[in-house]
Amino acid sequence: MKNLFLPVFTLVLTLSTPSFATETGASPDTIIMTLNIYGHATMPDQAPDYARLVAEHKVDVLAIQEGVDDWKIGLDIPVDYSRAETLHEVLGQCWQRQFQVYVNTCRGYSISLHERFDLADGPNAVRTGERAVIAGPHGTFELFNLHWDHQSETAREASADQTAEAVLNDQTLSQVIVGDFNSTCTSAVVGRMAGMAELTLVADGGIDCIFVSGLTGEGQVVDASPSDHPAVVFTVRQE
């Protein structure tokens, strides 16, 4: 088991970027987005493009992948979150961040708990998952943010089991499972996770997926240029 309590060193980048207006007050919906931000080495220069995308889709909860440097097998866990920190800076004061999960506090959302858990490392990358408990104007739910390995099917199979175990650990809350699975949303290995944890696929962006338990709503896939991944959005239907 890797040590998840190593110090995280912060690199502060000052960008001259536009200010993104953020609506205040609770929305009638909860809008959740997952996005891989590092396609073609887009950060930090394109952080304003991603912040603009978030603002355009009125996102309440954002989970990103590749906001952390996880390409260092020599380290026990990823520690360089400078890309995630840069995006947080550009998103503005309404946003709370824990690692790669962000919530819009101006719309009444907060992260009440956040932790990382081990995923299987690939041959060239250190992998961890994230679990956050998010409170909002429409209730509290669990969010899992994942980035499975891109090179090893064996690692993805192990990550499927590890993800399902984390999801099944406490199902007292509704759950949203998002991320870059590096395998299609309907593949056998992703289906293995979904079947074990009894999850429903609600938004399919190819290898970028959103699954839920205990929630209903509408999924959407949107262009997220300059990333080479789409953004995947889920709007929770309030019962």
NORLINHU-V687528 format. One record per backbone hydrogen bond with DSSP energy under -1.0 kcal/mol. CO is the residue of the C=O (numbers start at 1). NH is the residue of the N-H. E is the energy in kcal/mol with one decimal. If there is no record, write none. Layout:
CO/NH/E + CO/NH/E
//
This chain:
15/17/-1.1 + 30/236/-2.8 + 31/60/-2.5 + 31/61/-2.1 + 32/234/-2.8 + 33/63/-2.6 + 34/232/-2.3 + 35/65/-1.8 + 38/41/-1.7 + 42/46/-2.4 + 44/47/-1.8 + 46/50/-1.6 + 47/51/-2.4 + 48/52/-2.3 + 49/53/-1.9 + 50/54/-2.1 + 51/55/-2.2 + 52/56/-2.6 + 53/57/-1.7 + 54/59/-2.0 + 55/58/-1.3 + 60/104/-2.3 + 61/33/-2.6 + 62/102/-3.0 + 63/35/-1.9 + 65/37/-2.0 + 67/84/-2.0 + 68/70/-1.3 + 70/126/-2.3 + 72/75/-1.8 + 79/81/-1.0 + 80/69/-2.4 + 81/85/-2.6 + 82/86/-2.3 + 83/87/-2.2 + 84/88/-2.0 + 85/89/-2.2 + 86/90/-1.9 + 87/91/-2.5 + 88/92/-1.6 + 92/95/-1.5 + 94/105/-3.2 + 96/103/-2.1 + 98/101/-2.1 + 100/64/-2.3 + 101/98/-2.6 + 102/62/-2.6 + 103/96/-2.4 + 104/109/-1.8 + 105/108/-1.7 + 106/25/-2.5 + 110/135/-2.6 + 113/133/-2.4 + 115/131/-2.9 + 117/129/-3.3 + 125/122/-1.1 + 127/119/-1.9 + 129/117/-2.1 + 130/145/-2.3 + 131/115/-2.4 + 132/143/-3.1 + 133/112/-2.4 + 133/113/-1.1 + 134/141/-2.2 + 135/110/-2.3 + 136/139/-1.6 + 139/136/-1.8 + 141/134/-3.0 + 142/176/-2.4 + 143/132/-2.8 + 144/178/-3.1 + 145/130/-2.1 + 146/180/-1.8 + 152/156/-1.9 + 153/157/-2.5 + 154/158/-2.0 + 155/159/-2.5 + 156/160/-2.3 + 157/161/-1.5 + 158/162/-2.4 + 159/163/-2.9 + 160/164/-2.3 + 161/165/-2.3 + 162/166/-2.0 + 163/167/-2.6 + 164/168/-2.6 + 174/142/-2.8 + 175/213/-2.2 + 176/144/-2.8 + 177/211/-3.0 + 178/146/-1.9 + 179/209/-2.0 + 180/148/-1.7 + 184/187/-2.2 + 187/191/-2.5 + 188/192/-1.8 + 189/193/-1.4 + 190/194/-2.4 + 191/195/-2.9 + 192/196/-2.2 + 193/197/-2.2 + 194/199/-2.5 + 200/212/-2.2 + 203/210/-2.0 + 205/207/-1.0 + 206/185/-2.2 + 207/181/-2.7 + 208/205/-2.7 + 209/179/-1.2 + 210/202/-2.6 + 210/203/-1.4 + 211/177/-3.0 + 212/200/-2.6 + 213/175/-2.6 + 216/237/-3.4 + 218/235/-2.9 + 220/233/-3.3 + 222/231/-2.6 + 224/227/-2.1 + 231/222/-2.7 + 232/34/-2.4 + 233/220/-2.4 + 234/32/-2.7 + 235/218/-1.9
//
